Amino acid sequence: MLFLFRHKVVALSLFTLLLLGGCGYVTPARPVVPPLPALEKPAPFSAADAVFVQKLNTMDLAQIGMATIARTHAARNDIALVGESISKDMSALQARLAKVATAHGLTLPARPSGSEQKQIERLQRWQGAAFDRHYIRYFTAAHARIKPVLASQIAFSKNPDLVAIARDVQTRLAEYQAVMR
């Protein structure tokens, strides 16, 4: 009998709580869900940007090839040191350029074009002061060809990554040109 009494007491106490408590069990409030972060829009990439990437890639590969030769063939120590800097800096810029290109579905060649490769092979035949003259002449001509392309990219591109790359290349080429004079 004691067993039935306990169950009745428990049942009555629960029933009393429900009556006196009003609605009974109250569900806790749902936590507020934070809003989702906005999706990043990719930087705009136009046909002119694609042309710029191709031209800069071609110039970078040629400069890296020429600079590698300059480290061993130059008579002037400053040209050999600039060649080392160009090789290292242009390789880093090349990696940045490749990252931007792949993000926009562009595939860049890993080797210089046929005409640039012939120019590298021609330059490889020279040693000492003759190499220095030819290398400076080539570098000056290449800098003159790419300079308006860089300026145009900086002025008109809406892609901030490419503008930053163009500014870096422009600054570095001007520094190298100053050393080679």
VOMIVEX-857782 format. One record per atom (N, C-alpha, C, CB): atom name; z, y, x; residue number from 1. Coordinates in Angstrom, 3 decimals, decimal comma. Glycine has a CB too. Layout:
VOMIVEX-857782
   at          z          y          x     i
   CA          Z          Y          X   NUM
...
END
This chain:
VOMIVEX-857782
   at          z          y          x     i
    N      0,000     -1,163      0,806     1
   CA      0,000      0,000      0,000     1
    C      0,000      1,250      0,866     1
   CB      1,173     -0,015     -0,926     1
    N      0,676      1,139      1,958     2
   CA      0,723      2,276      2,880     2
    C     -0,688      2,629      3,356     2
   CB      1,638      1,960      4,090     2
    N     -1,516      1,594      3,503     3
   CA     -2,882      1,808      3,970     3
    C     -3,682      2,631      2,963     3
   CB     -3,576      0,465      4,225     3
    N     -3,551      2,320      1,676     4
   CA     -4,267      3,069      0,647     4
    C     -3,755      4,490      0,552     4
   CB     -4,139      2,379     -0,702     4
    N     -2,497      4,667      0,756     5
   CA     -1,920      6,004      0,684     5
    C     -2,486      6,897      1,782     5
   CB     -0,394      5,935      0,791     5
    N     -2,637      6,345      2,967     6
   CA     -3,193      7,141      4,086     6
    C     -4,619      7,593      3,766     6
   CB     -3,182      6,316      5,408     6
    N     -5,423      6,719      3,243     7
   CA     -6,812      7,074      2,933     7
    C     -6,883      8,101      1,827     7
   CB     -7,605      5,839      2,538     7
    N     -5,991      7,992      0,866     8
   CA     -5,967      8,970     -0,222     8
    C     -5,556     10,335      0,306     8
   CB     -5,010      8,520     -1,341     8
    N     -4,611     10,351      1,214     9
   CA     -4,156     11,616      1,791     9
    C     -5,275     12,260      2,593     9
   CB     -2,918     11,397      2,680     9
    N     -5,963     11,459      3,368    10
   CA     -7,062     11,991      4,177    10
    C     -8,175     12,487      3,266    10
   CB     -7,602     10,917      5,156    10
    N     -8,510     11,727      2,246    11
   CA     -9,567     12,123      1,326    11
    C     -9,176     13,363      0,561    11
   CB     -9,891     10,996      0,364    11
    N     -7,942     13,431      0,089    12
   CA     -7,487     14,617     -0,631    12
    C     -7,428     15,838      0,271    12
   CB     -6,125     14,365     -1,246    12
    N     -7,021     15,658      1,519    13
   CA     -6,946     16,811      2,424    13
    C     -8,352     17,329      2,733    13
   CB     -6,208     16,430      3,737    13
    N     -9,323     16,429      2,866    14
   CA    -10,703     16,870      3,093    14
    C    -11,241     17,579      1,860    14
   CB    -11,607     15,673      3,458    14
    N    -10,969     17,022      0,693    15
   CA    -11,417     17,635     -0,537    15
    C    -10,786     19,013     -0,718    15
   CB    -11,090     16,738     -1,722    15
    N     -9,503     19,141     -0,381    16
   CA     -8,794     20,413     -0,486    16
    C     -9,391     21,428      0,489    16
   CB     -7,284     20,220     -0,211    16
    N     -9,697     20,992      1,668    17
   CA    -10,311     21,899      2,646    17
    C    -11,657     22,416      2,153    17
   CB    -10,489     21,191      3,995    17
    N    -12,428     21,530      1,550    18
   CA    -13,724     21,951      1,040    18
    C    -13,577     22,960     -0,085    18
   CB    -14,517     20,751      0,560    18
    N    -12,622     22,719     -0,973    19
   CA    -12,417     23,642     -2,083    19
    C    -11,875     24,979     -1,612    19
   CB    -11,475     23,036     -3,099    19
    N    -10,921     24,926     -0,709    20
   CA    -10,314     26,168     -0,245    20
    C    -11,193     26,892      0,788    20
   CB     -8,942     25,880      0,353    20
    N    -11,982     26,135      1,497    21
   CA    -12,803     26,727      2,555    21
    C    -14,055     27,388      2,022    21
   CB    -13,185     25,679      3,558    21
    N    -14,356     27,235      0,799    22
   CA    -15,545     27,870      0,241    22
    C    -16,723     26,932      0,317    22
   CB    -15,860     29,173      0,968    22
    N    -17,632     27,198      1,190    23
   CA    -18,877     26,444      1,256    23
    C    -18,736     25,148      2,028    23
   CB    -19,950     27,283      1,880    23
    N    -17,684     24,963      2,676    24
   CA    -17,533     23,758      3,465    24
    C    -18,035     23,994      4,883    24
   CB    -18,279     22,591      2,815    24
    N    -18,870     23,107      5,356    25
   CA    -19,352     23,191      6,733    25
    C    -20,414     24,286      6,845    25
   CB    -19,925     21,826      7,198    25
    N    -20,219     25,169      7,800    26
   CA    -21,171     26,248      8,033    26
    C    -21,926     25,921      9,315    26
   CB    -20,454     27,646      8,127    26
    N    -23,250     25,944      9,230    27
   CA    -24,054     25,670     10,420    27
    C    -24,032     26,884     11,339    27
   CB    -25,511     25,304     10,035    27
    N    -23,956     26,630     12,628    28
   CA    -23,955     27,773     13,542    28
    C    -25,329     28,456     13,539    28
   CB    -23,577     27,320     14,979    28
    N    -25,314     29,709     13,896    29
   CA    -26,568     30,473     13,932    29
    C    -27,463     29,933     15,042    29
   CB    -26,292     31,992     14,144    29
    N    -28,743     29,949     14,795    30
   CA    -29,687     29,478     15,817    30
    C    -29,769     30,502     16,940    30
   CB    -31,097     29,225     15,205    30
    N    -29,879     30,031     18,172    31
   CA    -30,005     30,987     19,271    31
    C    -31,363     31,701     19,203    31
   CB    -29,836     30,270     20,637    31
    N    -31,356     32,902     19,643    32
   CA    -32,574     33,695     19,636    32
    C    -33,459     33,219     20,791    32
   CB    -32,256     35,227     19,754    32
    N    -34,691     32,897     20,476    33
   CA    -35,629     32,425     21,481    33
    C    -36,285     33,638     22,129    33
   CB    -36,696     31,472     20,857    33
    N    -36,241     33,717     23,473    34
   CA    -36,883     34,863     24,112    34
    C    -38,397     34,778     23,956    34
   CB    -36,502     34,938     25,602    34
    N    -39,056     35,915     23,925    35
   CA    -40,512     35,881     23,771    35
    C    -41,170     35,299     25,020    35
   CB    -41,061     37,296     23,490    35
    N    -42,323     34,699     24,825    36
   CA    -43,065     34,134     25,945    36
    C    -43,614     35,255     26,822    36
   CB    -44,210     33,229     25,441    36
    N    -43,666     35,017     28,140    37
   CA    -44,235     36,062     28,997    37
    C    -45,727     36,208     28,724    37
   CB    -43,991     35,740     30,492    37
    N    -46,200     37,411     28,911    38
   CA    -47,619     37,674     28,686    38
    C    -48,442     36,932     29,734    38
   CB    -47,917     39,199     28,733    38
    N    -49,565     36,415     29,311    39
   CA    -50,443     35,731     30,240    39
    C    -51,106     36,751     31,153    39
   CB    -51,498     34,899     29,488    39
    N    -51,157     36,392     32,430    40
   CA    -51,807     37,290     33,376    40
    C    -53,302     37,213     33,182    40
   CB    -51,426     36,944     34,829    40
    N    -53,900     38,379     33,057    41
   CA    -55,349     38,410     32,954    41
    C    -55,913     38,392     34,362    41
   CB    -55,844     39,660     32,159    41
    N    -56,933     37,586     34,586    42
   CA    -57,521     37,592     35,925    42
    C    -58,188     38,932     36,196    42
   CB    -58,539     36,443     36,082    42
    N    -58,179     39,295     37,456    43
   CA    -58,814     40,553     37,833    43
    C    -60,296     40,471     37,500    43
   CB    -58,599     40,863     39,344    43
    N    -60,876     41,576     37,046    44
   CA    -62,298     41,537     36,701    44
    C    -63,151     41,205     37,925    44
   CB    -62,739     42,880     36,100    44
    N    -64,205     40,459     37,686    45
   CA    -65,064     40,021     38,772    45
    C    -66,505     40,168     38,299    45
   CB    -64,745     38,545     39,202    45
    N    -67,203     41,138     38,854    46
   CA    -68,566     41,427     38,420    46
    C    -69,585     40,762     39,349    46
   CB    -68,800     42,945     38,371    46
    N    -70,844     40,900     38,991    47
   CA    -71,928     40,375     39,830    47
    C    -71,955     41,105     41,169    47
   CB    -73,296     40,515     39,113    47
    N    -71,648     42,402     41,154    48
   CA    -71,601     43,171     42,404    48
    C    -70,474     42,662     43,302    48
   CB    -71,411     44,679     42,110    48
    N    -69,376     42,253     42,697    49
   CA    -68,274     41,676     43,478    49
    C    -68,703     40,366     44,133    49
   CB    -67,039     41,440     42,581    49
    N    -69,461     39,566     43,409    50
   CA    -69,940     38,294     43,964    50
    C    -70,882     38,534     45,141    50
   CB    -70,654     37,466     42,877    50
    N    -71,749     39,533     45,017    51
   CA    -72,662     39,878     46,118    51
    C    -71,862     40,359     47,321    51
   CB    -73,680     40,968     45,675    51
    N    -70,839     41,185     47,074    52
   CA    -69,990     41,680     48,150    52
    C    -69,294     40,524     48,869    52
   CB    -68,954     42,666     47,600    52
    N    -68,766     39,591     48,110    53
   CA    -68,063     38,448     48,700    53
    C    -69,007     37,660     49,605    53
   CB    -67,486     37,529     47,593    53
    N    -70,238     37,449     49,140    54
   CA    -71,216     36,714     49,952    54
    C    -71,546     37,472     51,245    54
   CB    -72,506     36,469     49,140    54
    N    -71,772     38,785     51,137    55
   CA    -72,106     39,582     52,326    55
    C    -70,945     39,608     53,315    55
   CB    -72,483     41,019     51,923    55
    N    -69,742     39,810     52,799    56
   CA    -68,577     39,868     53,673    56
    C    -68,320     38,509     54,322    56
   CB    -67,340     40,326     52,887    56
    N    -68,529     37,448     53,582    57
   CA    -68,368     36,110     54,145    57
    C    -69,337     35,886     55,299    57
   CB    -68,578     35,046     53,064    57
    N    -70,595     36,280     55,107    58
   CA    -71,598     36,138     56,158    58
    C    -71,208     36,936     57,391    58
   CB    -72,970     36,585     55,654    58
    N    -70,765     38,180     57,179    59
   CA    -70,362     39,029     58,303    59
    C    -69,133     38,459     59,007    59
   CB    -70,075     40,459     57,819    59
    N    -68,160     37,984     58,240    60
   CA    -66,940     37,420     58,829    60
    C    -67,245     36,208     59,700    60
   CB    -65,952     37,031     57,731    60
    N    -68,050     35,310     59,198    61
   CA    -68,379     34,105     59,957    61
    C    -69,108     34,444     61,249    61
   CB    -69,230     33,163     59,113    61
    N    -70,029     35,407     61,172    62
   CA    -70,746     35,824     62,382    62
    C    -69,792     36,494     63,368    62
   CB    -71,903     36,783     62,024    62
    N    -68,908     37,354     62,883    63
   CA    -67,960     38,040     63,761    63
    C    -67,004     37,047     64,418    63
   CB    -67,167     39,091     62,974    63
    N    -66,567     36,061     63,676    64
   CA    -65,675     35,044     64,250    64
    C    -66,396     34,273     65,350    64
   CB    -65,173     34,070     63,154    64
    N    -67,652     33,895     65,086    65
   CA    -68,429     33,174     66,096    65
    C    -68,651     34,002     67,349    65
   CB    -69,763     32,753     65,524    65
    N    -69,016     35,279     67,174    66
   CA    -69,256     36,165     68,319    66
    C    -67,956     36,427     69,090    66
   CB    -69,872     37,502     67,846    66
    N    -66,879     36,638     68,366    67
   CA    -65,599     36,943     69,006    67
    C    -65,089     35,750     69,812    67
   CB    -64,559     37,350     67,954    67
    N    -65,351     34,562     69,353    68
   CA    -64,951     33,365     70,097    68
    C    -65,674     33,312     71,440    68
   CB    -65,246     32,087     69,276    68
    N    -66,938     33,672     71,438    69
   CA    -67,708     33,710     72,685    69
    C    -67,194     34,831     73,590    69
   CB    -69,219     33,905     72,390    69
    N    -66,841     35,960     73,010    70
   CA    -66,387     37,116     73,795    70
    C    -65,135     36,799     74,609    70
   CB    -66,113     38,300     72,873    70
    N    -64,296     35,926     74,126    71
   CA    -63,067     35,592     74,859    71
    C    -63,363     34,954     76,210    71
   CB    -62,199     34,653     74,030    71
    N    -64,492     34,275     76,318    72
   CA    -64,793     33,578     77,575    72
    C    -65,943     34,198     78,363    72
   CB    -65,116     32,141     77,287    72
    N    -66,834     34,958     77,729    73
   CA    -68,023     35,470     78,397    73
    C    -67,937     36,940     78,802    73
   CB    -69,197     35,279     77,513    73
    N    -66,961     37,674     78,324    74
   CA    -66,889     39,113     78,578    74
    C    -66,433     39,411     79,996    74
   CB    -65,949     39,778     77,586    74
    N    -66,993     40,488     80,556    75
   CA    -66,559     40,943     81,880    75
    C    -65,359     41,878     81,730    75
   CB    -67,721     41,659     82,632    75
    N    -65,398     42,703     80,697    76
   CA    -64,295     43,641     80,468    76
    C    -63,141     42,914     79,765    76
   CB    -64,774     44,863     79,619    76
    N    -61,960     43,144     80,286    77
   CA    -60,765     42,509     79,733    77
    C    -60,499     42,991     78,303    77
   CB    -59,546     42,799     80,626    77
    N    -60,755     44,285     78,035    78
   CA    -60,497     44,807     76,694    78
    C    -61,413     44,156     75,649    78
   CB    -60,681     46,327     76,677    78
    N    -62,640     43,837     76,027    79
   CA    -63,539     43,169     75,080    79
    C    -63,073     41,738     74,832    79
   CB    -64,995     43,176     75,609    79
    N    -62,601     41,074     75,860    80
   CA    -62,068     39,717     75,677    80
    C    -60,847     39,738     74,750    80
   CB    -61,691     39,093     77,045    80
    N    -59,971     40,728     74,933    81
   CA    -58,786     40,835     74,076    81
    C    -59,164     41,204     72,639    81
   CB    -57,814     41,878     74,644    81
    N    -60,137     42,102     72,493    82
   CA    -60,608     42,460     71,151    82
    C    -61,254     41,242     70,498    82
   CB    -61,615     43,649     71,210    82
    N    -61,982     40,462     71,273    83
   CA    -62,581     39,239     70,735    83
    C    -61,530     38,290     70,187    83
   CB    -63,395     38,537     71,806    83
    N    -60,432     38,175     70,889    84
   CA    -59,340     37,326     70,419    84
    C    -58,746     37,871     69,121    84
   CB    -58,250     37,211     71,495    84
    N    -58,542     39,197     69,079    85
   CA    -58,004     39,827     67,865    85
    C    -58,963     39,682     66,693    85
   CB    -57,713     41,309     68,115    85
    N    -60,249     39,902     66,953    86
   CA    -61,241     39,782     65,888    86
    C    -61,247     38,361     65,342    86
   CB    -62,646     40,171     66,399    86
    N    -61,234     37,393     66,212    87
   CA    -61,250     36,002     65,784    87
    C    -60,052     35,683     64,891    87
   CB    -61,261     35,078     66,998    87
    N    -58,881     36,111     65,302    88
   CA    -57,661     35,834     64,542    88
    C    -57,643     36,612     63,222    88
   CB    -56,421     36,186     65,381    88
    N    -57,933     37,907     63,279    89
   CA    -57,869     38,749     62,083    89
    C    -58,937     38,387     61,060    89
   CB    -58,009     40,207     62,467    89
    N    -60,149     38,162     61,517    90
   CA    -61,228     37,823     60,587    90
    C    -61,015     36,435     59,975    90
   CB    -62,588     37,881     61,303    90
    N    -60,394     35,537     60,703    91
   CA    -60,075     34,225     60,128    91
    C    -59,055     34,368     58,998    91
   CB    -59,533     33,271     61,218    91
    N    -58,065     35,237     59,194    92
   CA    -57,076     35,483     58,141    92
    C    -57,728     36,153     56,930    92
   CB    -55,923     36,359     58,677    92
    N    -58,600     37,126     57,182    93
   CA    -59,309     37,779     56,076    93
    C    -60,251     36,801     55,379    93
   CB    -60,098     38,996     56,588    93
    N    -60,831     35,911     56,142    94
   CA    -61,718     34,896     55,580    94
    C    -60,947     33,997     54,621    94
   CB    -62,366     34,058     56,699    94
    N    -59,734     33,652     54,969    95
   CA    -58,906     32,815     54,086    95
    C    -58,590     33,548     52,783    95
   CB    -57,594     32,410     54,797    95
    N    -58,269     34,839     52,881    96
   CA    -58,011     35,636     51,674    96
    C    -59,257     35,728     50,805    96
   CB    -57,531     37,046     52,052    96
    N    -60,398     35,939     51,438    97
   CA    -61,660     36,049     50,717    97
    C    -61,998     34,729     50,019    97
   CB    -62,794     36,455     51,676    97
    N    -61,777     33,629     50,703    98
   CA    -62,047     32,314     50,111    98
    C    -61,140     32,050     48,913    98
   CB    -61,863     31,209     51,160    98
    N    -59,909     32,506     48,985    99
   CA    -58,969     32,325     47,874    99
    C    -59,449     33,078     46,635    99
   CB    -57,557     32,806     48,274    99
    N    -59,895     34,315     46,831   100
   CA    -60,411     35,110     45,711   100
    C    -61,688     34,477     45,166   100
   CB    -60,679     36,572     46,152   100
    N    -62,548     34,032     46,055   101
   CA    -63,820     33,444     45,631   101
    C    -63,597     32,176     44,809   101
   CB    -64,694     33,133     46,850   101
    N    -62,723     31,299     45,255   102
   CA    -62,483     30,065     44,513   102
    C    -61,802     30,332     43,175   102
   CB    -61,636     29,113     45,342   102
    N    -60,993     31,377     43,104   103
   CA    -60,358     31,728     41,831   103
    C    -61,395     32,147     40,793   103
   CB    -59,339     32,855     42,037   103
    N    -62,547     32,618     41,250   104
   CA    -63,602     33,052     40,328   104
    C    -64,808     32,111     40,336   104
   CB    -64,054     34,460     40,684   104
    N    -64,638     30,913     40,866   105
   CA    -65,669     29,896     40,802   105
    C    -66,807     30,050     41,789   105
   CB    -66,218     29,870     39,465   105
    N    -66,610     30,802     42,837   106
   CA    -67,642     30,977     43,868   106
    C    -67,369     30,036     45,024   106
   CB    -67,693     32,444     44,366   106
    N    -68,400     29,439     45,544   107
   CA    -68,274     28,582     46,714   107
    C    -68,898     29,304     47,899   107
   CB    -68,947     27,193     46,478   107
    N    -68,123     29,463     48,952   108
   CA    -68,603     30,169     50,138   108
    C    -69,000     29,178     51,222   108
   CB    -67,529     31,133     50,667   108
    N    -70,101     29,466     51,924   109
   CA    -70,464     28,584     53,037   109
    C    -69,443     28,697     54,166   109
   CB    -71,874     28,923     53,560   109
    N    -69,270     27,621     54,885   110
   CA    -68,285     27,590     55,971   110
    C    -68,912     27,876     57,329   110
   CB    -67,592     26,243     56,006   110
    N    -70,235     27,994     57,368   111
   CA    -70,944     28,245     58,628   111
    C    -71,796     29,492     58,479   111
   CB    -71,824     27,026     59,033   111
    N    -72,044     30,191     59,595   112
   CA    -72,918     31,373     59,525   112
    C    -74,332     30,988     59,079   112
   CB    -72,972     32,083     60,898   112
    N    -75,042     31,974     58,553   113
   CA    -76,421     31,724     58,115   113
    C    -77,295     31,405     59,324   113
   CB    -76,990     32,949     57,340   113
    N    -78,501     30,967     59,063   114
   CA    -79,406     30,577     60,151   114
    C    -79,695     31,704     61,123   114
   CB    -80,700     30,074     59,583   114
    N    -79,966     32,904     60,606   115
   CA    -80,256     34,035     61,502   115
    C    -79,023     34,441     62,306   115
   CB    -80,769     35,239     60,695   115
    N    -77,877     34,405     61,676   116
   CA    -76,634     34,747     62,392   116
    C    -76,326     33,688     63,449   116
   CB    -75,440     34,878     61,399   116
    N    -76,575     32,435     63,139   117
   CA    -76,332     31,364     64,108   117
    C    -77,249     31,515     65,318   117
   CB    -76,540     29,985     63,454   117
    N    -78,499     31,929     65,085   118
   CA    -79,420     32,170     66,203   118
    C    -78,925     33,326     67,064   118
   CB    -80,843     32,466     65,684   118
    N    -78,401     34,355     66,416   119
   CA    -77,857     35,504     67,154   119
    C    -76,659     35,072     68,013   119
   CB    -77,435     36,634     66,169   119
    N    -75,819     34,230     67,474   120
   CA    -74,664     33,724     68,229   120
    C    -75,147     32,908     69,425   120
   CB    -73,742     32,859     67,319   120
    N    -76,143     32,064     69,223   121
   CA    -76,673     31,248     70,318   121
    C    -77,321     32,113     71,399   121
   CB    -77,689     30,238     69,781   121
    N    -78,024     33,176     70,992   122
   CA    -78,609     34,098     71,971   122
    C    -77,533     34,793     72,793   122
   CB    -79,479     35,142     71,266   122
    N    -76,490     35,212     72,121   123
   CA    -75,410     35,921     72,809   123
    C    -74,673     34,995     73,768   123
   CB    -74,429     36,516     71,794   123
    N    -74,647     33,720     73,472   124
   CA    -73,953     32,748     74,305   124
    C    -74,612     32,595     75,677   124
   CB    -73,905     31,405     73,602   124
    N    -75,858     32,961     75,793   125
   CA    -76,586     32,840     77,071   125
    C    -76,154     33,895     78,086   125
   CB    -78,089     32,952     76,831   125
    N    -75,574     34,977     77,633   126
   CA    -75,225     36,084     78,525   126
    C    -73,815     35,899     79,084   126
   CB    -75,332     37,433     77,783   126
    N    -73,589     36,461     80,246   127
   CA    -72,277     36,437     80,909   127
    C    -72,000     37,823     81,485   127
   CB    -72,225     35,340     82,037   127
    N    -70,724     38,166     81,622   128
   CA    -70,323     39,383     82,328   128
    C    -70,756     40,660     81,640   128
   CB    -70,873     39,366     83,706   128
    N    -71,234     41,615     82,459   129
   CA    -71,591     42,947     81,959   129
    C    -72,753     42,888     80,967   129
   CB    -71,951     43,868     83,125   129
    N    -73,715     41,995     81,207   130
   CA    -74,830     41,851     80,269   130
    C    -74,323     41,385     78,901   130
   CB    -75,876     40,854     80,821   130
    N    -73,368     40,474     78,905   131
   CA    -72,769     40,036     77,640   131
    C    -72,090     41,213     76,954   131
   CB    -71,753     38,888     77,876   131
    N    -71,328     41,989     77,721   132
   CA    -70,608     43,122     77,139   132
    C    -71,575     44,074     76,431   132
   CB    -69,821     43,875     78,228   132
    N    -72,694     44,406     77,070   133
   CA    -73,676     45,320     76,473   133
    C    -74,235     44,740     75,175   133
   CB    -74,825     45,603     77,466   133
    N    -74,652     43,495     75,226   134
   CA    -75,239     42,870     74,044   134
    C    -74,206     42,711     72,914   134
   CB    -75,829     41,502     74,414   134
    N    -72,996     42,357     73,275   135
   CA    -71,957     42,179     72,257   135
    C    -71,617     43,502     71,590   135
   CB    -70,696     41,563     72,875   135
    N    -71,470     44,552     72,378   136
   CA    -71,169     45,870     71,811   136
    C    -72,320     46,332     70,923   136
   CB    -70,904     46,905     72,934   136
    N    -73,546     46,116     71,360   137
   CA    -74,713     46,488     70,560   137
    C    -74,726     45,715     69,237   137
   CB    -76,016     46,224     71,350   137
    N    -74,479     44,420     69,309   138
   CA    -74,458     43,616     68,082   138
    C    -73,330     44,078     67,161   138
   CB    -74,295     42,113     68,417   138
    N    -72,135     44,267     67,705   139
   CA    -70,995     44,663     66,896   139
    C    -71,242     46,008     66,226   139
   CB    -69,735     44,722     67,749   139
    N    -71,813     46,957     66,972   140
   CA    -72,089     48,280     66,418   140
    C    -73,100     48,190     65,279   140
   CB    -72,605     49,223     67,512   140
    N    -74,146     47,390     65,455   141
   CA    -75,158     47,224     64,401   141
    C    -74,558     46,543     63,165   141
   CB    -76,355     46,399     64,931   141
    N    -73,751     45,515     63,379   142
   CA    -73,124     44,811     62,253   142
    C    -72,160     45,730     61,512   142
   CB    -72,381     43,553     62,746   142
    N    -71,428     46,539     62,258   143
   CA    -70,495     47,480     61,644   143
    C    -71,257     48,521     60,828   143
   CB    -69,629     48,168     62,721   143
    N    -72,382     48,998     61,344   144
   CA    -73,191     49,983     60,618   144
    C    -73,769     49,377     59,331   144
   CB    -74,332     50,509     61,520   144
    N    -74,126     48,093     59,348   145
   CA    -74,674     47,446     58,151   145
    C    -73,611     47,221     57,075   145
   CB    -75,310     46,114     58,525   145
    N    -72,410     46,874     57,478   146
   CA    -71,383     46,528     56,491   146
    C    -70,594     47,752     56,017   146
   CB    -70,427     45,499     57,078   146
    N    -70,618     48,827     56,776   147
   CA    -69,833     50,023     56,442   147
    C    -70,152     50,577     55,049   147
   CB    -70,077     51,102     57,481   147
    N    -71,423     50,790     54,669   148
   CA    -71,689     51,292     53,312   148
    C    -71,336     50,274     52,221   148
   CB    -73,155     51,678     53,186   148
    N    -71,443     49,001     52,529   149
   CA    -71,090     47,963     51,562   149
    C    -69,585     48,019     51,279   149
   CB    -71,500     46,552     52,088   149
    N    -68,785     48,180     52,328   150
   CA    -67,329     48,282     52,167   150
    C    -66,959     49,538     51,373   150
   CB    -66,633     48,299     53,548   150
    N    -67,586     50,669     51,720   151
   CA    -67,295     51,927     51,027   151
    C    -67,648     51,823     49,542   151
   CB    -68,069     53,093     51,678   151
    N    -68,763     51,194     49,236   152
   CA    -69,171     51,020     47,847   152
    C    -68,190     50,126     47,096   152
   CB    -70,582     50,432     47,777   152
    N    -67,744     49,074     47,734   153
   CA    -66,792     48,152     47,105   153
    C    -65,472     48,861     46,813   153
   CB    -66,548     46,924     48,009   153
    N    -65,015     49,646     47,757   154
   CA    -63,754     50,373     47,570   154
    C    -63,887     51,376     46,431   154
   CB    -63,339     51,095     48,871   154
    N    -65,024     52,040     46,349   155
   CA    -65,210     53,091     45,350   155
    C    -65,431     52,542     43,935   155
   CB    -66,383     53,958     45,743   155
    N    -66,160     51,445     43,794   156
   CA    -66,603     51,047     42,466   156
    C    -66,010     49,757     41,913   156
   CB    -68,045     50,916     42,481   156
    N    -65,397     48,936     42,727   157
   CA    -64,894     47,661     42,237   157
    C    -63,634     47,846     41,410   157
   CB    -64,622     46,720     43,396   157
    N    -63,499     47,027     40,394   158
   CA    -62,302     47,036     39,561   158
    C    -61,374     45,872     39,912   158
   CB    -62,687     46,975     38,082   158
    N    -61,766     45,087     40,908   159
   CA    -60,960     43,957     41,345   159
    C    -60,042     44,418     42,476   159
   CB    -61,861     42,770     41,802   159
    N    -58,732     44,515     42,229   160
   CA    -57,821     45,050     43,244   160
    C    -57,733     44,179     44,508   160
   CB    -56,440     45,206     42,647   160
    N    -57,913     42,869     44,360   161
   CA    -57,866     41,994     45,533   161
    C    -59,033     42,277     46,472   161
   CB    -57,880     40,522     45,104   161
    N    -60,217     42,426     45,909   162
   CA    -61,394     42,705     46,736   162
    C    -61,344     44,095     47,345   162
   CB    -62,659     42,554     45,916   162
    N    -60,791     45,055     46,615   163
   CA    -60,649     46,407     47,163   163
    C    -59,689     46,381     48,353   163
   CB    -60,142     47,397     46,073   163
    N    -58,595     45,644     48,237   164
   CA    -57,635     45,537     49,342   164
    C    -58,277     44,863     50,550   164
   CB    -56,385     44,751     48,898   164
    N    -59,050     43,820     50,316   165
   CA    -59,739     43,141     51,416   165
    C    -60,738     44,082     52,076   165
   CB    -60,456     41,871     50,911   165
    N    -61,490     44,813     51,271   166
   CA    -62,479     45,754     51,811   166
    C    -61,807     46,840     52,654   166
   CB    -63,284     46,398     50,668   166
    N    -60,673     47,336     52,189   167
   CA    -59,945     48,357     52,972   167
    C    -59,449     47,785     54,293   167
   CB    -58,752     48,911     52,164   167
    N    -58,921     46,569     54,252   168
   CA    -58,444     45,934     55,484   168
    C    -59,577     45,744     56,480   168
   CB    -57,792     44,587     55,174   168
    N    -60,708     45,249     55,996   169
   CA    -61,858     45,031     56,877   169
    C    -62,344     46,362     57,447   169
   CB    -63,005     44,321     56,116   169
    N    -62,423     47,367     56,606   170
   CA    -62,874     48,684     57,048   170
    C    -61,963     49,234     58,142   170
   CB    -62,926     49,657     55,864   170
    N    -60,670     49,125     57,956   171
   CA    -59,705     49,615     58,944   171
    C    -59,815     48,848     60,249   171
   CB    -58,282     49,511     58,399   171
    N    -59,869     47,534     60,144   172
   CA    -59,930     46,710     61,359   172
    C    -61,226     46,928     62,134   172
   CB    -59,792     45,233     61,000   172
    N    -62,342     47,013     61,444   173
   CA    -63,614     47,228     62,141   173
    C    -63,637     48,580     62,848   173
   CB    -64,784     47,133     61,156   173
    N    -63,047     49,588     62,228   174
   CA    -62,979     50,908     62,871   174
    C    -62,103     50,838     64,133   174
   CB    -62,416     51,974     61,878   174
    N    -61,008     50,093     64,062   175
   CA    -60,142     49,933     65,238   175
    C    -60,877     49,209     66,365   175
   CB    -58,861     49,162     64,862   175
    N    -61,593     48,149     66,030   176
   CA    -62,330     47,402     67,049   176
    C    -63,436     48,267     67,662   176
   CB    -62,932     46,118     66,444   176
    N    -64,101     49,030     66,817   177
   CA    -65,176     49,912     67,300   177
    C    -64,616     50,935     68,286   177
   CB    -65,870     50,635     66,111   177
    N    -63,440     51,466     68,005   178
   CA    -62,822     52,454     68,891   178
    C    -62,488     51,835     70,259   178
   CB    -61,545     53,030     68,240   178
    N    -62,055     50,602     70,264   179
   CA    -61,706     49,944     71,526   179
    C    -62,951     49,650     72,359   179
   CB    -60,937     48,644     71,256   179
    N    -64,043     49,320     71,708   180
   CA    -65,252     48,928     72,430   180
    C    -66,038     50,079     73,026   180
   CB    -66,133     48,172     71,529   180
    N    -65,712     51,279     72,730   181
   CA    -66,473     52,427     73,259   181
    C    -66,272     52,593     74,717   181
   CB    -66,091     53,698     72,562   181
END
